[in-house]
Amino acid sequence: MASRRLLRRLAALAAALALALPLAACDAGTAHQGSIALLLPDAKTARYETFDRPVFEARVAELGDYRVTYANADGDAAKQQQQAESALAAGTDVLVLDPVDSRAAATIVSQANAQGVPVIAYDRMVEGGRLAYYVSFDNEKVGTLQAQALVAGMDAAGRGDAGILMINGSPTDSNAAQFRAGAERILEDSGLRVLAQYDTPDWSPDKAQDWAEGQITRFGDEIAGVYAANDGIAGGAISALKAADVTPWPIVTGQDAELAAIQRIVTGDQYMTVYKALTQQAERAADVAVALVRGEEIAAPMQVDGIPATLLDPVPVTVHDILNTVVADGFWTVDDICTAAYESACRAAGLLPPAG
């Protein structure tokens, strides 16, 4: 469920669009100012349907009468290829592409280039073709923040020389390699022992859980921490740890500040996540896409491999940071987090006042 602030914003937009419908109906010949295709990679990662898509569509609608066609590839690179080809055949003016497979998606970019259609790489870089813009986060920093929190949490628990599992992201995601690189730089000097590591196909929580179950059988209570590359993977690992009743409870990282992850942090099942301002990311991509449709020059704060880019800063979140990060930004509200099942934990964590 999206944050209430975002839901109110989207509801207001829907109302405005509803009021505009009679005017559009009176002039059936009025054409859109242009079309934009938004291609997202999967539905297993909650953020895409909860934040990225609705925020992007809302921002485009605020900027003018542009048609947004949307497709989710469900983790299938071949399906995403077909979706891109359909969008290009339909005459889209701009592609906003978050690739399932960063290398395979170079074909999509090349096809768009051949038709003069600019491509924005969204969240993940595409390894080939000519990109018009890149919007993402500092991905190596994400891994650095995760590993720093993991080390700090294990030091605080008095297990600074213990063993950890590394459950990385998808091997076809260029970001996953950057997360891992940032984390490994910290872990190499930490004194922690990496017992085993795994690249999770399709970022699948189920596959992460299955792998973690095997490692728990193998290593048992040697596992004092789990580097989990995102919150979905963290959820899978935590399910495996709970099923095996692992004690003492390991330190577990994450990323994306999913609601379920924030609630796990409140209860102590997950130690941290990384909050990324997805609203800013989606709105920046929408702004750039509309500017490209209009043929406007785009000012970029930096370049990445010669590509104009915006890289936003990730922020670590432990139980002590929830109020001044995700709640302060309106990403989640206290009411979103502190449902009846979490009320007691929320009071203990200081998100709600003491009872009575």
C-alpha positions as CSV (number, residue, x, y, z in Angstrom):
1,M,0.0,0.0,0.0
2,A,1.4,3.4,-0.9
3,S,1.9,6.1,1.7
4,R,-1.2,8.2,2.5
5,R,0.4,11.4,1.2
6,L,1.0,9.7,-2.1
7,L,-2.5,8.3,-2.2
8,R,-4.0,11.7,-1.5
9,R,-1.9,13.2,-4.3
10,L,-3.0,10.5,-6.8
11,A,-6.6,10.8,-5.7
12,A,-6.5,14.5,-6.4
13,L,-5.0,13.9,-9.8
14,A,-7.7,11.3,-10.6
15,A,-10.3,13.8,-9.7
16,A,-8.8,16.5,-11.9
17,L,-8.6,14.1,-14.8
18,A,-12.2,13.1,-14.3
19,L,-13.3,16.7,-14.4
20,A,-11.4,17.1,-17.6
21,L,-13.1,14.2,-19.4
22,P,-16.2,16.1,-20.6
23,L,-13.9,18.6,-22.2
24,A,-11.9,15.9,-24.0
25,A,-15.1,14.2,-25.1
26,C,-16.3,17.5,-26.7
27,D,-13.2,17.6,-28.9
28,A,-12.7,14.0,-30.0
29,G,-10.1,15.2,-32.5
30,T,-7.7,16.5,-29.9
31,A,-4.5,14.5,-30.0
32,H,-2.0,13.8,-27.2
33,Q,1.0,16.1,-27.1
34,G,3.2,13.0,-27.3
35,S,3.6,9.4,-26.0
36,I,6.0,7.9,-23.4
37,A,6.5,4.2,-22.8
38,L,7.4,3.2,-19.2
39,L,8.9,-0.3,-19.1
40,L,9.5,-1.7,-15.6
41,P,11.2,-5.1,-14.9
42,D,9.2,-7.1,-12.4
43,A,6.4,-7.2,-9.9
44,K,8.3,-9.1,-7.2
45,T,9.9,-5.9,-6.0
46,A,7.1,-4.0,-4.3
47,R,8.3,-0.5,-5.1
48,Y,7.6,-0.7,-8.9
49,E,3.9,-1.0,-8.7
50,T,3.5,0.9,-5.4
51,F,5.7,3.9,-6.1
52,D,7.6,4.1,-9.4
53,R,4.6,3.6,-11.8
54,P,2.0,5.8,-10.1
55,V,4.4,8.6,-9.3
56,F,5.8,8.7,-12.8
57,E,2.3,8.7,-14.4
58,A,1.1,11.4,-12.0
59,R,4.0,13.6,-12.8
60,V,3.6,13.3,-16.5
61,A,-0.1,14.1,-16.2
62,E,0.8,17.3,-14.3
63,L,3.1,18.4,-17.1
64,G,0.6,18.1,-20.0
65,D,-1.6,15.8,-22.1
66,Y,0.9,13.0,-22.7
67,R,0.0,9.4,-23.2
68,V,1.9,7.0,-21.0
69,T,1.9,3.3,-22.0
70,Y,3.0,1.0,-19.3
71,A,4.3,-2.6,-19.3
72,N,5.8,-4.8,-16.6
73,A,8.1,-7.6,-17.8
74,D,7.6,-9.9,-14.8
75,G,11.3,-10.6,-14.7
76,D,11.4,-11.9,-18.3
77,A,13.9,-10.2,-20.6
78,A,12.3,-11.7,-23.7
79,K,8.9,-10.4,-22.6
80,Q,10.5,-6.9,-22.1
81,Q,12.0,-7.1,-25.6
82,Q,8.5,-7.7,-27.0
83,Q,7.0,-4.9,-24.9
84,A,9.6,-2.5,-26.2
85,E,9.1,-3.5,-29.8
86,S,5.3,-3.0,-29.4
87,A,5.8,0.4,-28.0
88,L,8.2,1.4,-30.8
89,A,5.8,0.0,-33.4
90,A,3.0,2.1,-31.9
91,G,5.1,5.2,-32.4
92,T,6.1,6.1,-28.8
93,D,8.2,9.2,-28.6
94,V,10.4,8.2,-25.6
95,L,11.2,5.0,-23.9
96,V,11.8,4.9,-20.1
97,L,13.5,1.6,-19.5
98,D,14.3,-0.3,-16.3
99,P,15.9,-3.4,-17.8
100,V,15.4,-6.9,-16.6
101,D,18.8,-7.8,-18.1
102,S,21.2,-4.9,-18.4
103,R,23.1,-6.6,-21.3
104,A,20.2,-8.0,-23.2
105,A,18.4,-4.6,-23.1
106,A,21.1,-3.1,-25.3
107,T,19.1,-4.5,-28.2
108,I,16.1,-2.5,-27.2
109,V,18.2,0.7,-27.0
110,S,19.7,0.0,-30.4
111,Q,16.3,-0.5,-32.0
112,A,15.1,2.7,-30.4
113,N,18.2,4.5,-31.7
114,A,17.5,3.3,-35.2
115,Q,14.1,4.9,-35.1
116,G,15.3,8.1,-33.5
117,V,13.5,7.4,-30.2
118,P,15.5,8.6,-27.1
119,V,15.9,6.1,-24.2
120,I,16.1,7.0,-20.5
121,A,17.8,4.3,-18.4
122,Y,15.7,4.2,-15.3
123,D,17.2,2.9,-12.0
124,R,19.5,0.4,-13.9
125,M,22.1,1.2,-16.5
126,V,21.9,-0.5,-19.9
127,E,25.2,-1.9,-21.1
128,G,25.1,-0.8,-24.7
129,G,23.4,1.5,-27.2
130,R,23.1,5.3,-27.0
131,L,21.2,6.5,-24.0
132,A,19.7,10.0,-23.7
133,Y,19.7,10.1,-19.9
134,Y,20.2,8.0,-16.8
135,V,18.3,8.4,-13.5
136,S,19.3,6.3,-10.5
137,F,21.0,6.3,-7.1
138,D,24.6,6.0,-6.1
139,N,24.5,2.2,-6.2
140,E,27.9,1.5,-4.8
141,K,27.0,3.7,-1.9
142,V,23.9,1.6,-1.3
143,G,26.2,-1.5,-0.7
144,T,28.6,0.5,1.4
145,L,25.8,1.7,3.7
146,Q,24.4,-1.8,4.0
147,A,27.8,-3.3,4.9
148,Q,28.6,-0.5,7.3
149,A,25.3,-1.1,9.2
150,L,25.9,-4.8,9.2
151,V,29.4,-4.4,10.7
152,A,28.1,-1.9,13.3
153,G,25.2,-4.1,14.3
154,M,27.4,-7.2,14.7
155,D,30.0,-5.2,16.7
156,A,27.2,-4.0,19.0
157,A,26.1,-7.6,19.4
158,G,29.6,-8.6,20.3
159,R,30.0,-10.8,17.2
160,G,32.4,-8.7,15.2
161,D,34.4,-11.8,14.0
162,A,31.5,-14.1,13.3
163,G,30.2,-15.5,10.0
164,I,27.8,-14.0,7.5
165,L,25.9,-15.0,4.4
166,M,25.9,-12.7,1.4
167,I,22.6,-12.9,-0.6
168,N,23.2,-10.6,-3.6
169,G,20.8,-9.4,-6.2
170,S,20.1,-10.7,-9.7
171,P,23.2,-11.6,-11.8
172,T,21.5,-9.8,-14.8
173,D,21.1,-6.5,-12.9
174,S,24.0,-4.1,-13.3
175,N,23.0,-2.5,-10.0
176,A,23.4,-5.7,-8.1
177,A,27.1,-5.9,-9.0
178,Q,27.6,-2.3,-7.8
179,F,25.8,-3.1,-4.5
180,R,28.0,-6.1,-4.0
181,A,31.2,-4.1,-4.9
182,G,30.3,-1.4,-2.3
183,A,29.6,-4.0,0.4
184,E,32.7,-6.1,-0.3
185,R,35.0,-3.1,0.2
186,I,33.7,-2.7,3.7
187,L,33.5,-6.4,4.5
188,E,37.1,-7.1,3.4
189,D,38.4,-5.0,6.3
190,S,35.8,-5.9,8.8
191,G,37.1,-9.2,10.3
192,L,33.8,-10.8,9.4
193,R,33.9,-14.2,7.7
194,V,31.8,-14.7,4.5
195,L,30.6,-18.3,4.9
196,A,28.9,-18.4,1.5
197,Q,27.3,-16.1,-1.0
198,Y,24.6,-16.3,-3.7
199,D,23.5,-14.3,-6.7
200,T,19.6,-14.4,-6.5
201,P,18.0,-15.0,-9.9
202,D,15.3,-12.5,-10.7
203,W,15.7,-11.0,-7.2
204,S,13.3,-13.8,-6.1
205,P,12.5,-13.9,-2.4
206,D,11.5,-17.6,-2.8
207,K,14.9,-18.5,-4.3
208,A,16.7,-16.5,-1.6
209,Q,14.7,-18.4,1.0
210,D,15.5,-21.8,-0.5
211,W,19.2,-21.0,-0.7
212,A,19.3,-19.7,2.9
213,E,17.6,-22.8,4.2
214,G,20.4,-24.9,2.7
215,Q,23.1,-22.7,4.3
216,I,21.4,-22.8,7.7
217,T,21.5,-26.6,7.5
218,R,25.2,-26.3,6.6
219,F,26.4,-23.6,9.0
220,G,23.8,-23.5,11.8
221,D,24.5,-20.9,14.5
222,E,27.8,-19.9,12.8
223,I,25.5,-17.5,10.9
224,A,25.5,-14.2,12.8
225,G,24.6,-11.9,10.0
226,V,23.0,-11.8,6.5
227,Y,23.9,-9.3,3.9
228,A,20.6,-9.2,1.9
229,A,20.7,-7.0,-1.1
230,N,17.1,-5.8,-0.9
231,D,14.0,-6.1,1.3
232,G,12.4,-8.9,-0.7
233,I,15.6,-11.0,-0.4
234,A,15.7,-10.1,3.3
235,G,12.2,-11.3,3.8
236,G,13.0,-14.7,2.2
237,A,16.1,-15.0,4.4
238,I,14.2,-14.1,7.5
239,S,11.5,-16.7,6.7
240,A,14.3,-19.3,6.5
241,L,15.9,-18.2,9.8
242,K,12.5,-18.3,11.6
243,A,11.7,-21.7,10.3
244,A,15.0,-23.0,11.6
245,D,14.7,-21.1,14.9
246,V,18.2,-19.7,14.5
247,T,19.5,-18.2,17.8
248,P,21.0,-15.8,18.6
249,W,19.1,-13.8,16.0
250,P,21.3,-12.7,13.1
251,I,21.7,-9.1,11.9
252,V,19.9,-8.8,8.5
253,T,20.2,-5.9,6.0
254,G,17.9,-4.8,3.2
255,Q,17.1,-2.1,0.7
256,D,14.1,-0.1,-0.7
257,A,12.3,0.7,2.6
258,E,9.4,-1.5,1.8
259,L,6.5,-1.3,4.3
260,A,7.0,-5.0,5.4
261,A,10.7,-4.3,5.9
262,I,10.1,-1.2,8.1
263,Q,7.7,-3.3,10.1
264,R,10.3,-6.1,10.4
265,I,12.8,-3.4,11.6
266,V,10.3,-2.3,14.3
267,T,10.0,-5.9,15.6
268,G,13.7,-6.5,15.4
269,D,13.6,-9.2,12.7
270,Q,15.5,-7.0,10.2
271,Y,18.3,-4.7,11.3
272,M,18.2,-2.0,8.6
273,T,17.1,-1.1,5.1
274,V,18.2,1.6,2.6
275,Y,15.7,4.3,1.9
276,K,15.8,5.7,-1.7
277,A,13.7,8.7,-2.5
278,L,11.7,6.9,-5.2
279,T,9.3,9.8,-5.7
280,Q,12.2,12.1,-6.6
281,Q,13.6,9.4,-9.0
282,A,10.3,8.8,-10.8
283,E,9.5,12.5,-11.0
284,R,12.9,13.3,-12.4
285,A,12.5,10.6,-15.0
286,A,9.1,12.0,-15.9
287,D,10.5,15.5,-16.2
288,V,13.2,14.4,-18.5
289,A,10.9,12.2,-20.6
290,V,8.5,15.1,-21.2
291,A,11.4,17.5,-22.0
292,L,12.6,15.0,-24.6
293,V,9.2,14.7,-26.2
294,R,9.1,18.5,-26.4
295,G,12.6,18.6,-27.9
296,E,14.0,20.7,-25.1
297,E,17.6,20.8,-23.9
298,I,18.1,19.0,-20.6
299,A,20.5,20.2,-17.9
300,A,22.1,17.3,-16.1
301,P,24.0,17.6,-12.8
302,M,26.6,15.0,-13.9
303,Q,27.6,12.4,-16.4
304,V,28.0,8.7,-16.0
305,D,30.1,7.1,-18.7
306,G,29.4,10.1,-20.9
307,I,25.6,9.9,-20.4
308,P,23.8,12.9,-18.8
309,A,22.6,11.6,-15.4
310,T,21.0,12.2,-12.1
311,L,22.2,10.1,-9.2
312,L,20.3,10.5,-5.9
313,D,21.6,9.8,-2.5
314,P,20.5,6.6,-0.6
315,V,19.9,6.8,3.2
316,P,20.4,4.0,5.8
317,V,17.5,3.3,8.1
318,T,17.6,1.5,11.4
319,V,14.9,1.5,14.0
320,H,16.3,4.8,15.3
321,D,15.9,6.6,11.9
322,I,12.4,5.7,10.9
323,L,10.7,8.9,12.0
324,N,13.2,11.2,10.5
325,T,13.5,9.4,7.1
326,V,10.6,7.5,5.7
327,V,8.0,9.1,7.9
328,A,9.4,12.7,7.6
329,D,9.4,12.3,3.8
330,G,5.8,11.0,3.7
331,F,7.0,7.7,2.2
332,W,5.2,5.9,5.0
333,T,3.1,7.2,7.8
334,V,3.1,6.0,11.4
335,D,-0.4,4.7,10.8
336,D,0.9,2.7,7.8
337,I,3.6,1.1,9.9
338,C,1.9,0.8,13.3
339,T,-1.1,-1.4,12.5
340,A,-2.7,-3.4,15.3
341,A,-0.2,-6.3,14.9
342,Y,2.8,-3.9,15.4
343,E,1.3,-1.5,18.0
344,S,3.3,-2.9,20.9
345,A,6.6,-3.0,18.9
346,C,5.9,0.6,17.7
347,R,5.5,1.8,21.3
348,A,8.8,0.1,22.3
349,A,10.5,1.6,19.3
350,G,9.2,5.1,20.1
351,L,7.0,5.5,17.0
352,L,3.9,5.6,19.3
353,P,3.6,7.1,22.8
354,P,3.6,4.7,25.7
355,A,0.3,3.0,26.5
356,G,-1.9,4.6,29.1
